[in-house]
Amino acid sequence: MKQLTAITISIGDELLSGKTLDSNNAFISKQLDLIGIPVIKKIIIGDVPQDIMDSLDWAFAQADVVTLTGGLGPTHDDITKSVLCDYFEVGLKLYPDLLENLKERFARRGFKFSESNASQAEYPENASILDNPLGTAQGMHIRHEGKHLFVMAGVPREMEIVTTGQIIPILSKLTQRSISKVDIHAIGVPESTLYELSKPVLDEYSDLKVAYLPKQGMVTIRVSFPSNSSEADQKLADEIYLNIRDLKPKNIYGRDDESLPILIGRLLKEKQASVTTAESCTGGLVASLITDISGSSDYFQTGFVTYANETKMSLLGVLEETLFEHGAVSEATVSEMLEGALNRSGADYAIAISGVAGPTGGTEEKPVGTVYVGVAGRGHQQIKRFQFGNNRILNKEMSAFSALNMLRLLLEEAQS
Amino acid sequence: MKQLTAITISIGDELLSGKTLDSNNAFISKQLDLIGIPVIKKIIIGDVPQDIMDSLDWAFAQADVVTLTGGLGPTHDDITKSVLCDYFEVGLKLYPDLLENLKERFARRGFKFSESNASQAEYPENASILDNPLGTAQGMHIRHEGKHLFVMAGVPREMEIVTTGQIIPILSKLTQRSISKVDIHAIGVPESTLYELSKPVLDEYSDLKVAYLPKQGMVTIRVSFPSNSSEADQKLADEIYLNIRDLKPKNIYGRDDESLPILIGRLLKEKQASVTTAESCTGGLVASLITDISGSSDYFQTGFVTYANETKMSLLGVLEETLFEHGAVSEATVSEMLEGALNRSGADYAIAISGVAGPTGGTEEKPVGTVYVGVAGRGHQQIKRFQFGNNRILNKEMSAFSALNMLRLLLEEAQS
């Protein structure tokens, strides 16, 4: 079997104007990548019929698989289907079953069925329908001169279910060669340092492809290699991960789908322990990240958001003298926040954070981005001072993830 | 002056593989849009020299302004500069000042200066340097046959500062015609209903362009029109906004940069009042959204994350009988959470939320996505039951934003 390649096309003025991020094509790329069909180019175009036709010509000339998203909703910037009919010189076909379903669906949700929705039961004659269980716009599969065109609505969760439920099974039959990969996640180490450290290790292998992907103050090293057997792939991925992790075990915290909230959840469950949070500048973000994980109620019961000094005193028992002498952004205050959070929640572990998120409120001694992050178990505390940047949201995120990483280390240490 | 158009090119295997979202091009598009230079196409390509050259040919053939991002960092997937030298048939030029700055910068942050970083002081001979105050990779401006190429690093905050600080001032001098727009934000009303309602209003105007942009369970209607005088634009935008808002004043909550956290902050400041939060299934997200806003300490002092029943009792004084009789996900529990949060924080207003975020934990009576959202002032409560979907993160977001919208309505009501 030959190596198939893909091109993705997104339609939508809102994508061009920058108002909406093109997360759809990112999802499609990941899924195609997993079955060994690399996306070689992506293009984003406006709601302009001629541009859609030109893009189809351009994509069919370069790739075997073409996906087209956007332009199928009920609103009037939706022109894709009529363009497809023009492009392939076919008419529209009404699917009576779909029309019935559509009407029922609207009735069930208590919405009025309007004429602009009826067109969603019509599709170009040369298309096979790809079932979309979550919405009214079905996907389409059109075979064209030995190539495959897949067309989907732009609503992310509908696009996702059509991609994984319909498109991937169709394409999986056509491809065999695939790429395996391992994503290695690091926090608190600059990209250039990570590159310098990992290069000699990765250079030992042939045929690797390596990319450094920064996000939210963290970096992911993505290492891809040609797939062999699933067992051999697994072994190679494990080996690469462990070799890289050993370079900076405090900073390299996980791989693939392992996020810090998932990892601390796993560690806490293993120990049958719980964690509480006492947050000032992160304002509830740490608690929200922890509870993004399904099943987190097993190890998270209580969080304190103590934004004001009064609340640090009343909810956590921080002493007025401590706040007066050292300020709210200090090691002494965070230490008392940790102690108070443990005592008042009954949890086994605590995270506490106090800092200057910015963009205002900095001083000479504690400029914007100064954050004290603490973690504690019963009878043990660790507090670190960080100096982040000027962006409020990024400072919240980096503080929160740094705290989760410190908790991970504390939990792993307690384990060994 | 003629209407200029732009094409954006992003380089990076990580963008093609879907690992990273292309937020850079979205930012660039917004900025260019504001000065009346629409982006007509966007393309994303891999780290392949031939593809970069082909894209430059393709883009110069269609647009006046071309931007190229990615591929300037210190890691080895960075090939852009050498491709530019090949494309324009020029050599690299070393900037000694930049080399000095680079070395100083590394020393100051305590990192080792490595050889792979030295190349960041070299740029193609035909490029003008665009100062990047936040990083080591400078931007470039290359004039080519009457067209403009701008090249930037892929790190978002560096790309942003080079775009707004350098590129936009250069291009502003070349353009005059511009587009004005108003974004109208709605929550709790489906896109198709919003379309049906707003169409007759918007059809009264000529020359409008309308897009419906769904996000996190909310929809933004973006209305654009050719710019006239700034006063006339303002008047038209105001008029359109008010006409649309009056269709559904409870659901249409704001315009342009007005997010719900910003709006409730503004209303609370006006009343010199404060708000507290008591969160179960949202797990701190409401508090985190409120504290995303600089200056929120003026009106937010305390948040309770009461994930467990025990904590609802101990921190908020919810009665055991209430939890036993009605369950944690109930109007009765949320009512006591509101009362407890007000009493124990001393705040003037409260938000309380309890629901089944999912994907597990649903029952016949209260399926996944069932959420009770309450808001209260002194002596007044309002609690609503919502039925969201099966996605945990989306359920958290929709619950949080629905709560903020209910608080907005309560604050506006109290005002009039």
HADDOCK unambig.tbl for C-alpha pairs under 7 A between the chains (distance, minus, plus):
assign (segid A and resid 16 and name CA) (segid B and resid 29 and name CA) 6.48 0.50 0.50
assign (segid A and resid 16 and name CA) (segid B and resid 39 and name CA) 6.01 0.50 0.50
assign (segid A and resid 16 and name CA) (segid B and resid 40 and name CA) 6.87 0.50 0.50
assign (segid A and resid 16 and name CA) (segid B and resid 41 and name CA) 6.84 0.50 0.50
assign (segid A and resid 17 and name CA) (segid B and resid 26 and name CA) 6.83 0.50 0.50
assign (segid A and resid 17 and name CA) (segid B and resid 29 and name CA) 5.13 0.50 0.50
assign (segid A and resid 17 and name CA) (segid B and resid 30 and name CA) 5.56 0.50 0.50
assign (segid A and resid 17 and name CA) (segid B and resid 33 and name CA) 6.59 0.50 0.50
assign (segid A and resid 17 and name CA) (segid B and resid 39 and name CA) 6.74 0.50 0.50
assign (segid A and resid 18 and name CA) (segid B and resid 25 and name CA) 6.90 0.50 0.50
assign (segid A and resid 18 and name CA) (segid B and resid 26 and name CA) 3.59 0.50 0.50
assign (segid A and resid 18 and name CA) (segid B and resid 27 and name CA) 5.92 0.50 0.50
assign (segid A and resid 18 and name CA) (segid B and resid 29 and name CA) 5.01 0.50 0.50
assign (segid A and resid 18 and name CA) (segid B and resid 30 and name CA) 5.15 0.50 0.50
assign (segid A and resid 19 and name CA) (segid B and resid 26 and name CA) 6.66 0.50 0.50
assign (segid A and resid 19 and name CA) (segid B and resid 30 and name CA) 6.98 0.50 0.50
assign (segid A and resid 21 and name CA) (segid B and resid 22 and name CA) 6.97 0.50 0.50
assign (segid A and resid 21 and name CA) (segid B and resid 23 and name CA) 6.22 0.50 0.50
assign (segid A and resid 21 and name CA) (segid B and resid 26 and name CA) 6.46 0.50 0.50
assign (segid A and resid 22 and name CA) (segid B and resid 21 and name CA) 6.92 0.50 0.50
assign (segid A and resid 22 and name CA) (segid B and resid 22 and name CA) 6.95 0.50 0.50
assign (segid A and resid 23 and name CA) (segid B and resid 21 and name CA) 6.20 0.50 0.50
assign (segid A and resid 25 and name CA) (segid B and resid 18 and name CA) 6.86 0.50 0.50
assign (segid A and resid 26 and name CA) (segid B and resid 17 and name CA) 6.81 0.50 0.50
assign (segid A and resid 26 and name CA) (segid B and resid 18 and name CA) 3.56 0.50 0.50
assign (segid A and resid 26 and name CA) (segid B and resid 19 and name CA) 6.62 0.50 0.50
assign (segid A and resid 26 and name CA) (segid B and resid 21 and name CA) 6.45 0.50 0.50
assign (segid A and resid 27 and name CA) (segid B and resid 18 and name CA) 5.89 0.50 0.50
assign (segid A and resid 29 and name CA) (segid B and resid 16 and name CA) 6.47 0.50 0.50
assign (segid A and resid 29 and name CA) (segid B and resid 17 and name CA) 5.12 0.50 0.50
assign (segid A and resid 29 and name CA) (segid B and resid 18 and name CA) 4.99 0.50 0.50
assign (segid A and resid 30 and name CA) (segid B and resid 17 and name CA) 5.56 0.50 0.50
assign (segid A and resid 30 and name CA) (segid B and resid 18 and name CA) 5.16 0.50 0.50
assign (segid A and resid 30 and name CA) (segid B and resid 19 and name CA) 6.98 0.50 0.50
assign (segid A and resid 33 and name CA) (segid B and resid 17 and name CA) 6.60 0.50 0.50
assign (segid A and resid 39 and name CA) (segid B and resid 16 and name CA) 6.00 0.50 0.50
assign (segid A and resid 39 and name CA) (segid B and resid 17 and name CA) 6.73 0.50 0.50
assign (segid A and resid 40 and name CA) (segid B and resid 16 and name CA) 6.85 0.50 0.50
assign (segid A and resid 40 and name CA) (segid B and resid 45 and name CA) 6.56 0.50 0.50
assign (segid A and resid 40 and name CA) (segid B and resid 46 and name CA) 6.60 0.50 0.50
assign (segid A and resid 41 and name CA) (segid B and resid 16 and name CA) 6.83 0.50 0.50
assign (segid A and resid 41 and name CA) (segid B and resid 44 and name CA) 5.71 0.50 0.50
assign (segid A and resid 41 and name CA) (segid B and resid 45 and name CA) 4.86 0.50 0.50
assign (segid A and resid 42 and name CA) (segid B and resid 43 and name CA) 5.61 0.50 0.50
assign (segid A and resid 42 and name CA) (segid B and resid 44 and name CA) 4.91 0.50 0.50
assign (segid A and resid 42 and name CA) (segid B and resid 45 and name CA) 6.60 0.50 0.50
assign (segid A and resid 43 and name CA) (segid B and resid 42 and name CA) 5.62 0.50 0.50
assign (segid A and resid 43 and name CA) (segid B and resid 43 and name CA) 4.39 0.50 0.50
assign (segid A and resid 43 and name CA) (segid B and resid 44 and name CA) 6.25 0.50 0.50
assign (segid A and resid 44 and name CA) (segid B and resid 41 and name CA) 5.71 0.50 0.50
assign (segid A and resid 44 and name CA) (segid B and resid 42 and name CA) 4.91 0.50 0.50
assign (segid A and resid 44 and name CA) (segid B and resid 43 and name CA) 6.26 0.50 0.50
assign (segid A and resid 45 and name CA) (segid B and resid 40 and name CA) 6.57 0.50 0.50
assign (segid A and resid 45 and name CA) (segid B and resid 41 and name CA) 4.86 0.50 0.50
assign (segid A and resid 45 and name CA) (segid B and resid 42 and name CA) 6.59 0.50 0.50
assign (segid A and resid 46 and name CA) (segid B and resid 40 and name CA) 6.61 0.50 0.50
assign (segid A and resid 74 and name CA) (segid B and resid 192 and name CA) 6.13 0.50 0.50
assign (segid A and resid 75 and name CA) (segid B and resid 192 and name CA) 6.79 0.50 0.50
assign (segid A and resid 75 and name CA) (segid B and resid 195 and name CA) 6.45 0.50 0.50
assign (segid A and resid 77 and name CA) (segid B and resid 211 and name CA) 6.59 0.50 0.50
assign (segid A and resid 192 and name CA) (segid B and resid 74 and name CA) 6.09 0.50 0.50
assign (segid A and resid 192 and name CA) (segid B and resid 75 and name CA) 6.74 0.50 0.50
assign (segid A and resid 195 and name CA) (segid B and resid 75 and name CA) 6.42 0.50 0.50
assign (segid A and resid 211 and name CA) (segid B and resid 14 and name CA) 6.94 0.50 0.50
assign (segid A and resid 211 and name CA) (segid B and resid 77 and name CA) 6.65 0.50 0.50
assign (segid A and resid 282 and name CA) (segid B and resid 288 and name CA) 6.90 0.50 0.50
assign (segid A and resid 283 and name CA) (segid B and resid 287 and name CA) 5.82 0.50 0.50
assign (segid A and resid 283 and name CA) (segid B and resid 288 and name CA) 4.82 0.50 0.50
assign (segid A and resid 283 and name CA) (segid B and resid 291 and name CA) 5.59 0.50 0.50
assign (segid A and resid 284 and name CA) (segid B and resid 284 and name CA) 4.50 0.50 0.50
assign (segid A and resid 284 and name CA) (segid B and resid 285 and name CA) 6.31 0.50 0.50
assign (segid A and resid 284 and name CA) (segid B and resid 287 and name CA) 5.41 0.50 0.50
assign (segid A and resid 284 and name CA) (segid B and resid 288 and name CA) 4.71 0.50 0.50
assign (segid A and resid 285 and name CA) (segid B and resid 284 and name CA) 6.30 0.50 0.50
assign (segid A and resid 285 and name CA) (segid B and resid 285 and name CA) 6.37 0.50 0.50
assign (segid A and resid 285 and name CA) (segid B and resid 288 and name CA) 5.08 0.50 0.50
assign (segid A and resid 287 and name CA) (segid B and resid 283 and name CA) 5.83 0.50 0.50
assign (segid A and resid 287 and name CA) (segid B and resid 284 and name CA) 5.40 0.50 0.50
assign (segid A and resid 288 and name CA) (segid B and resid 282 and name CA) 6.91 0.50 0.50
assign (segid A and resid 288 and name CA) (segid B and resid 283 and name CA) 4.82 0.50 0.50
assign (segid A and resid 288 and name CA) (segid B and resid 284 and name CA) 4.70 0.50 0.50
assign (segid A and resid 288 and name CA) (segid B and resid 285 and name CA) 5.09 0.50 0.50
assign (segid A and resid 291 and name CA) (segid B and resid 283 and name CA) 5.62 0.50 0.50
assign (segid A and resid 292 and name CA) (segid B and resid 393 and name CA) 6.35 0.50 0.50
assign (segid A and resid 297 and name CA) (segid B and resid 307 and name CA) 6.68 0.50 0.50
assign (segid A and resid 300 and name CA) (segid B and resid 307 and name CA) 6.99 0.50 0.50
assign (segid A and resid 301 and name CA) (segid B and resid 306 and name CA) 6.35 0.50 0.50
assign (segid A and resid 301 and name CA) (segid B and resid 307 and name CA) 4.72 0.50 0.50
assign (segid A and resid 301 and name CA) (segid B and resid 308 and name CA) 4.69 0.50 0.50
assign (segid A and resid 301 and name CA) (segid B and resid 311 and name CA) 6.73 0.50 0.50
assign (segid A and resid 302 and name CA) (segid B and resid 305 and name CA) 5.56 0.50 0.50
assign (segid A and resid 302 and name CA) (segid B and resid 306 and name CA) 5.17 0.50 0.50
assign (segid A and resid 302 and name CA) (segid B and resid 307 and name CA) 5.87 0.50 0.50
assign (segid A and resid 302 and name CA) (segid B and resid 308 and name CA) 6.91 0.50 0.50
assign (segid A and resid 302 and name CA) (segid B and resid 311 and name CA) 6.16 0.50 0.50
assign (segid A and resid 303 and name CA) (segid B and resid 304 and name CA) 6.18 0.50 0.50
assign (segid A and resid 303 and name CA) (segid B and resid 305 and name CA) 4.48 0.50 0.50
assign (segid A and resid 303 and name CA) (segid B and resid 306 and name CA) 6.61 0.50 0.50
assign (segid A and resid 304 and name CA) (segid B and resid 303 and name CA) 6.18 0.50 0.50
assign (segid A and resid 304 and name CA) (segid B and resid 304 and name CA) 5.37 0.50 0.50
assign (segid A and resid 304 and name CA) (segid B and resid 305 and name CA) 6.16 0.50 0.50
assign (segid A and resid 305 and name CA) (segid B and resid 302 and name CA) 5.58 0.50 0.50
assign (segid A and resid 305 and name CA) (segid B and resid 303 and name CA) 4.49 0.50 0.50
assign (segid A and resid 305 and name CA) (segid B and resid 304 and name CA) 6.17 0.50 0.50
assign (segid A and resid 306 and name CA) (segid B and resid 301 and name CA) 6.35 0.50 0.50
assign (segid A and resid 306 and name CA) (segid B and resid 302 and name CA) 5.17 0.50 0.50
assign (segid A and resid 306 and name CA) (segid B and resid 303 and name CA) 6.61 0.50 0.50
assign (segid A and resid 307 and name CA) (segid B and resid 297 and name CA) 6.68 0.50 0.50
assign (segid A and resid 307 and name CA) (segid B and resid 300 and name CA) 6.98 0.50 0.50
assign (segid A and resid 307 and name CA) (segid B and resid 301 and name CA) 4.72 0.50 0.50
assign (segid A and resid 307 and name CA) (segid B and resid 302 and name CA) 5.85 0.50 0.50
assign (segid A and resid 308 and name CA) (segid B and resid 297 and name CA) 7.00 0.50 0.50
assign (segid A and resid 308 and name CA) (segid B and resid 301 and name CA) 4.67 0.50 0.50
assign (segid A and resid 308 and name CA) (segid B and resid 302 and name CA) 6.91 0.50 0.50
assign (segid A and resid 311 and name CA) (segid B and resid 301 and name CA) 6.72 0.50 0.50
assign (segid A and resid 311 and name CA) (segid B and resid 302 and name CA) 6.17 0.50 0.50
assign (segid A and resid 393 and name CA) (segid B and resid 292 and name CA) 6.37 0.50 0.50
